[in-house]
Amino acid sequence: MENQAALAQNIIEIYKKHARAWTELRGDFLYEKAWLDLFLSLIPVHSTLLDLGCGSAKPIADYLIQQGHTLIGVDSSDVMIAMAQKNFPKQTWVQADMRTVELDQKFNAILAWDSFFHLTPDDQRQMFAQFAQFSVANTALMFTSGPTAGEVMGDMFGDALYHASLSQDEYRVLLKQYGFNVVKMVANDVECTGHTVWLAQKQ
């Protein structure tokens, strides 16, 4: 039995291996729309957004682009980035690890939907410095987590899929520490397929 640390390190390979099958399974239905609309309501029109763990860019980045925003998408999977580039060649797609990506730019909004929660607890803690680095005053930040602290194994086409979460209290402490105010947080949102969502804004 692989330990959890090894499974956490294997996330990138799983998303490379199953990129096309996962994208097809995910489909185009935008169950995140209400959250995305609230997220976008916090930023100016025609903003530049950073999408960490952008995948193939469908359907989330697609929706953000349709609303008139410019996207820079980051994903560790070369297959996902190739799909995003093919889908939206006018946007910028970067194959890189969100934990270490270096971008000489600040953003009006940062999104880490169904990606941030694949990081280990320690890596999640360190990501808040990344969020702050790419932010300006009033930058909107939205990410998904688990509802409580812990590590959970999911499944992707037979491969164990690692997820982790800090406690809600710790997320609130980290957001405050790095200058973000919580705008809205819902655990196990029944109107968004049970997702636990955090929306915050930089002071």
N, C-alpha and C positions, 0 to 999 in steps of 0.2 A: 504494500500500500504506500503510494507516494505521500510524503508529508505535505502539509499545507504550504510551506515555503516554496517547495518545488512546483506545486500546482500554480501558485501565484506567478512564478517566473515563466510558466508555460502559456500564459494568456495570449501573448503576442503570436506564438506559433499556432494556437487554436484558431485565432481570427484570420491568420493567413491561410490555413488549411481549409477552413469552412466559409471563407468570405462570400463566395457567390451563393452557396446554399443558404447561408444565414440571411443574406439580402433578399433572396426570393421568399424565404419564410416570413421575414419581417413585413414585407408588402408595403403598400402605399398609404394605408389608412392612418391618419394623423390623430391618434388618440391623445397626443400631447398638446393639441392646438390651444386649449384654454390657457395652459401654462405658458406656451410660447407667446401668445398674445399679451399676457400680463408682463412677461419678460421684455417684449418689444415696446410696451407702453412706457417703459422707464428711460428709453434712449431716444436721441434725435432721429429724424428721418434720414435715410441715406447714410447710416452709420457703417463702420467697419467692425465686423464681429469675428471673434476667435472661437472656433468650434474644435474642442479637444476630444479626440476620439470620434471623428466625423464619419467614419465608415465610408459607404459608397456615396454619401451626400443625399440619399433618398431615404425617407421623405422629409427629414427635419431641415437639413441645409437647403433643400429645394424650396421649402416653404419660406424660409428666411430670405432667400434670394428673390422670391416672388414678391415679397413685401418691400423690395427696393434697396436691400442692404447688400454690402460687399462682404464676402466671406474669405477668411483664411482658415483652411481646415488642416488639422494635424491628426495623423493616424500612424500607428506603428506598422500596420499591415500594408505591404507594397501592393497587394491585390486590391485592397480597399481604395488606396490612393489612385491606382490606375483607373478604377471604376468611377471615382469621383471626377477625375480629370476628363474622362470620356463624357460623363454626364454634363459637366459644367466647365468647359475649357476656358471660359473667361474669368473664372475665379482662381484663387491660389491654393494649391494643395501641397502639403509638405509631409513627406514620410519621415517621421521622427517620434521619439518617445515623449509623451507629454511631461514626464518628470524632468527631462533634461533639455527639451527643445529651447533653442535660443532664437528669439525674434527681435529685430531692432525696431519695434513698433509697440504702441499702446493701443488699447481697444475700448470702444464704448460698451461692449458686452462680451462676456466670456461664458461659454456653454460647455458643460461636461456631462452630457446626458447618457446614461447607461454605459459609462466608461470609467469615470472616477471610482466607482465602487468595485472595480476589479483590482485596485491597488491595495497593497497591504496597509494595515493601520499606520505604520510609521511613514510609509510613502504618502499616504493621505495627509498626514500632519505636515509634511514638508511641501506639499502642493500649495498650501496657502501662501507661501512665499512667492511661488510662481504666479498665482492669481494676482497678488498685490503688485508684482513686478510689471505685469502687463496691463495694469489698470491706471485710469486717471480718475479725477473727481467725478462721481456719479456713475461710474461703470457698473453695469448690471452683471451679476454673477448668478448662474443657476446650475445646480448639479443634483444628481440623484444619489441617494445613500440607502443604507438599510434603516429600519425603524429603531433598532437597538444595537448596542455594541456587540460585536462578534464576527466570526468567520463562518461562511456557509458555502457548501458546494452545490452548484447547479450542474446542468448537463447540456452539452451542445453536440448533437449527433454522435453520442456515445463517449465523448471526451468530457472529463470532469472540468467544470468551469468554476473558478474561484471568485468569490465575492467577499468583501469585508466592510465593516462599518464601525465608526466610532460611536460613542453615545451622543444623544441629542445635546446634552449639556456640554460635551467637549467641542462639538461643532460650533455651538454658540460662543464658547470661549475663544476658539481659534478665529472665527469671523470677527469678533470684537477686537482681538489682538492685532489683526491685520487691517483694521479700519473699515470693516463692512458692517452695515446694519441689516438685520434680518427684516425683509419686507413681508414674506409669507413662507410658512413651512407647514406641510401636511404629511403626516405619516400614513402609509398604506392608503393612499388616495383612491377611493372606490370609483371615482370618476376618471381615473387615469391608470387603469389596469393594476391598481394596488401599489403604484410607485410611491416612494417617499421622496419628496421634492423640497429643495431649499432654494429660495430666491432671496438674494441680498443685493445691497447697493453700497458702493464705496463712498465713504464720507468725503 
